[in-house]
Amino acid sequence: MAKESDILTPKISSPIRVIFMFESTGWFDTTKEEKELHIIPELKKIIKEWEKNGSHLIGTIDADVLSSGRAGQLGWHACFLYDVPNLQTVTNMTHAFRKRSLDRFFRIEAIIGRPFLLLE
């Protein structure tokens, strides 16, 4: 169990706990061929890069179970929870979408926090 002082005074954890909020934006304005030939293969390359950058995927959630189409109020379609070694790696992960021109189709936002000490 965490000490009270650890709960009351936030500390930067190492690795950094990050939730990436992922929203499809231009995805809906593309053709099936563009998705199959360009977008999905490039997205898969990014995910493979993330597997090799020292980050650890903890879990994901996809909101498509009870919704379809644009993100709406939530502002995201999926979330990815990672432990990431450092802030530069977080920046590199979000920049990967710009580097591959996928920021035309997706928006990704990193929220940095720490494990919830009362549960972990």
N, C-alpha and C positions, 0 to 999 in steps of 0.2 A: 504494500500500500504506500502511496506517495505521502511524503511529509507535507504538513500544512503549508510550510514556507514555500515549497516547490509549487503548490497549487496557487497560492496567492500572488507570487512574484513570477511572472512569465519569464522563461529562459529560452533562448534559441537552442533547439535540439540539433543534434548531429547524428544521423543525416537529417535534412530538412523535410518535414512533412508537407506535401504539396498536393492540392487537388486541382486538376486541370479541367476547366469547364469547356466543353466542346460543343460548338453550335454549327449546324449546316446553314450556310447563307446562300451563296451562288449555286450550290448543289442542285437546287430545284429548277434552275434555269439552264441546265445542261442536258445534252442528249444521253441516251443509254450508251452509245458508242464512246462518247467522251469519258463517261464514268468508268467504263470497262477498260478502255485503252490507256487512259492517262491518269485520272484522279485516283482510282482505287490502287493501281500499282505504286504511285508515288506515296500515297498514304501508308501503304504497307512498308515501303522503304524507311519512312520516318519511324514507324513503330519498331522496326528491326534495329535502327540506329539507337533508339532509346534503350533497347535491351543490352546494348554494349557500352553505355556511357556511365555505368556505375550506379544507375538508378534501380530501384526494386519496385515492381508493380505490386501493390497490396490488393487492389480490387477495382472493379469498374461497375458502373450502373448505366444502363441505356434506358431512356425514358420512352421508348417506342412501344411499350406494352399497352399503354392506355392512351396513346396519342399518335398522330401522324401529321406530316406537313411541317410548317415553320414552327420555331421554338415557342412562340407565344410568351406568356408571363414569366416562365422559368428562365428564359434566355439561354437555355442549353438543351442539347439533345442527349448528351452523354457526359459522364464525369469519370475521370481516371484518377485514382489515388495512388501516389507514389511516395517512397522515401528517396530523396535525391541528395547526392553527396554535398552539393554546395550551390550557392546562388548563381554562379556562372553557368552551371549545368542547366538550371531552370531556364535561364535566358536562352541558352542554346536550343533547348527543347521547343520553346515557343517560336524562336527564330527559324527553326527548320521548316515551318509552314511558309514563311516568306521566301526562304531560299529556294524552295521548290515551286513557288508561285501557287501554292494551295490556299493562300490567304484570300484568293478570289472566291473560293468555294466554302471555306470554313473559317470560323473565328475560334481562337483558343485563348483562354485566360487562365493564368496561374494564380492561385490563392495560397499563400504560405501560412502555415500555422505550426502546430506541434501536436503530438499525440494527446488525447484527452486522458490526463493522468488518473482520474478516478476509475477509468475502465481498463487502461493498459498498465 
